[in-house]
Amino acid sequence: MKNLFGYCGAVALALSSVVIAAYPNPIAMSGAYTGVHDPSALCQRADGLWFLFSTAVGIAIRTSRDRVSWTNAGVVWPNGASWTSTYTGGNNENLWAPDCTFRNGQFYLYYSASTFGSRKSGMFLARSSTGVQGSWTNDGLVYGSTTSSSYNAIDPNLLIDGSKWYLVFGSWSSGIAILDINPSTGKPLSTSLTKLASRSSSVGIEAPVIIKSGSYYYLFTSWDKCCAGLSSTYNIRVGRSTSVKGPYVDQAGVNLTSGGGTLVLATHGSIVGPGGQSVFQTGGVWYLVYHYYTSSGSNLGINRLTFSTGWPVAY
């Protein structure tokens, strides 16, 4: 399996010309790769151990040495997260869509607290030097929304671009926005928001991730219906821009604020509703991380990405 992850060159070149609708199956996994929802990007600790975080009561932790065989490693908050109760209605509820960054010997974990269908939501920050259960410090609320807010404070993703930090988030029916973040605190420099993407209020767009590859920033989002098992219609879309705050356009030139979005991955065969994605790079190779449904439940999916055409293609 190690060679499978390392092998990319010839396959990438071959697949770069393939029509994007020929979706690949995820790389084969073993161990605790089932029951995963809204997976974070994979974070590698200095000793080489990989960490994966996902939506769960207390935020689930999984670890791996090879990114293929996974082990359950407890939760971030084994004693509950009472500080999120304003948004979840309880002291030990599901916490959503954790986003992991490992930098300067420290894990930064952004996550959200809410209930389905509500814009009363909060995004929070936790830090740890080891990543293990019981080691995390609660850094508190980063940004909150109310029932009357124009955006929903869910699905945070941290982008570090040189000396500047940004948090992109949102929002299902109200679109995707971005905040400037203070690198010293991990909190917003101001509450000023920039709108990056939106769709009709009757259809969903959420789970934003921004990466920079070459001259472009790429904004990945999940569209349509999540969390409905084999009835899920989630799919992964992308747009790109030469500026982190946009405008982002899809491959046809349609602005993402006007409903644009080029399809990256969708239901195919037994793989249903891929989405809730994260993207990370290691060894010069980009990887797309997501959950998908089969008849047995939600699973962790990982595919490589090539940008050889200027647009991401999963393989």
N, C-alpha and C positions, 0 to 999 in steps of 0.2 A: 504493500500500500504506500510505502514511502516513495517508491518510484512513480506511483500514480500521481502524487501531488507534485513531484518535481518535474514531471514530463509536461512541457507546454509548447515548446517552439514550433515543431512541425505541425502539431494538431491545431495550434492557434492560427497558423498561416492558412491551413486548409479550410478551417471553419469560418475565417473572416469573410469569405465570399458566399457562404451559405445563407439562404433566406432565413431571417431571424425566427420565422414561425417553426422551424425545425428544432423545437426545444429539447435540450438534453435532460436526461435524468440526473438527479443529484448523485454526487460521489457516494459510494457505498460506505455506510457507517456501521459501528457495532457498539455494544454496551448501552449506556443510558442516553441514547439519542431520541427516544420516544417521549411523548408528553411535553415537547418543547413548543412554546408559543412566544412570538415576538423576540427572537434571539438577538442578543447584542452582537457587535463585531467581536471577533476573537481577540483577546488580550493576552500577550505573552509576558510572563514575569521574567525577571532577570535570570533566573535559574533554568529557563526554558519551558516551564510548565504553562500550558495554555488554559485560559479561563473563558467560560461561556456563561452569561447571565440571561435569564428569561423571565417572563411574566409568571408570577406565582404569589401565593401568600408568603410574605417575607422576602421575595425575589430569589428564585432558584439559582444555585451555583453548580456548574459542572466543570470538570477538569479533564485534560488529556495531554499526553506526551507527543502524540502524532497527528492530532486534529481529526482522527478517524475513530479511535476507540475512546468512549466517554464514560466517566465515572461521576455519580452523584456525590456532591460535596457539601450538602446542607443548604442553608439559606443565609442571606445577608443579615436579616433581622430575626433571629430565633426567638426573641422575646417580644415580638410585635413592633409596630411602628405607630405609636399613639399620636405622634405629631401629624400624621396624615388623616386622622379621623374626621376632620372638618370636610374632607373631600370624599372619603370612602364610606363614612357612616359607621365605622368600627375601628378598633385598635389593631386588628390583625386580619386585614383583608388583602385581596389580590392587589399587587402593585405592578404597574404596567410598563412594558417596553423599555427595559433598562438599556442604557447606552454606556459602553465601557471605553475608556482611554487609559493606557498605561504610559506615564511620562515621568521622567526624573525619579524613578524608583517608587512611584505612587500610582495607585488606581484611582481614577475619577469615575464615579458612577452616577449618571443622571437617570432619573426615573420619574414616572408620573403616577398620580393618585386621582381617581375619579370613579364614577359609576356610568354604566352604559346609558347613552343618550343624553348625558348632562354636560353642560359647559362649565359647571362648577368644578374646576379641576386645578391641580397644582403640580408643578414640576420641582423636584427636590434633588439635592446633591449629597453624596456620601463619598468618603475617602478611606483608603486603607493602604498600608505598605505591603501587606501579604496577600490580600484578596480572600482569605479564608473566613469561614463562619466565626462570628464573635469578634472580629478584628476591626469592624467598620465604625467610623465616626460619622454622626449625623451632622451635616453642615446646614441643614434646614431648607426652608422654602427658597427657590430660585425665582419663580414667577408663577402667579396664580391668575385664574380667570373666574368670572362669575357667570350667572345665567344670562346676564345682559351684555357680556363682553363680545367683541367682534371676532375674537379668535378663541380657540379651545386649547388650554395649556396641557397638551398631551404629546407623547412621542418625541421627546427631546433627542437631539443629536448634536454633539460637540464637534466643531471643525476648528483645528488649529492651523492657521495659515501664516507661517513665519512668526512674527511677534503678536499677531492679532488672533483673538479667540471669538468665535461666533456660536450661537445656539440657534439651530433651526428646529421648528416644531409645528405641530398641528395635525389635523384639526377637524377631520371628516367633512362636515358640511360647510365649514367656513374658511377653508383654504390653508395655505402654508405661509409661515412668516419666519423672520429671522431677527435675532437680538444681538447686539454687541456685548461681549462678556469681558469682565475684568480678569486677566490671567492670575492676579494675586489672590482673588477671592472666589473665582468661579461663579460669581453673581453678575447680573446685568450692570453695564455702565450707565444705562438709562432705560426707560420703559418704551423708548421709541421703536416701533416695529416697521419693517419693510415687507410688503406682500410679495411673495415669489410665485405662487401658483394657486389656482382655484378652479372649481368646476361648478356646475349647477348645484343648488342647495339640496336637490333630491338624490344626488349620487355622491359617493364618498371619494375623498382623497386624504391620505394620512401617511404616517410612518416615513417622514422625509429623512433623507441622508444626502449630505453634500461631500463630495471628494474633489480633489484637483488632480488631473492627469494631463500632462503636457501643458498646452496653452489654455485649457478649458476647465471650468468648474462644471461638474455634473450633478444634477439634482434628481435623485431617485425617489419615487413615491409609490405607495400602494393604492390602487383604485378598487372601487366597488365593495362588495359585501365580505366582511371578515367573520370568522368565529362561528360558522354555521356548519361545521363538519363537511360532509360531501355536498352540501348545498352552497358552500362558499364559492364566491365568484372573484375573489381577490386576484389581482394581477399586478405586475411590477412595470412601471413606466419610467421614462427618463427624459430630461431636457438638458441643454448645456448653455453656458454663457462664458464670456471672457471676463466677467466681473462677478464676484461672489454674491452681490446683491441684485444680480440680473441686469437686464431681462434675460430669462431663460426661454429658449425655443426648442421645439422638437425637430426631428429630422426633415419634416415638411415645412419648417419655418413658422409654425404656429406658436404663438406665445403661450407659455404655461398658465398665465393669468387669464387666458381666453379658452382654456380647456385643452391645450395641447399636451402631448405626451407620447413618446415613441415606446412601443411595447418591447419589453426585454424578456419577460417570462410570464407564461399563463398556463392554465390547466392543460395537461396533455397526458393521455393514457391513464394510469392509476394515480398520477400526481395532480391533486385537486387544490385549487386556490392558493398558489404560492404567493407569499407576501410577508409583511411585517419585517422587511429586510434591513440588513446592515451590509456595509462594504468595508473591506480592509485590504491592506497590502502587506505581503511579506516575501522576502527573497526576490523582489522585483515583479511579483505576480499579484494581480488583483483577484479577490475572491468575493463572491456574492453569497451572503448568509441569509436564510429565510426559513419560515415554517411552511409546511404543506400538509394536506390531509390525505389519508387513505381510509379504508374501511375500519382500520384499527385505531384511528385517532390522529393527533398532530405530531409531526416529526421534524427533526432538524434536517434542513437541506443546505448543501454547499456546492457551488459550482465556481469554476474559474471564469474570469472575464478577460476578453481581449478588446483593446481599443485600437486595433490596427487600422480600422477604417475611419477612425475619429469618433465612432459611436460604440458603446459597450455591447458586446455579443457574448452570451453565456455559452460555455462549452464544457 
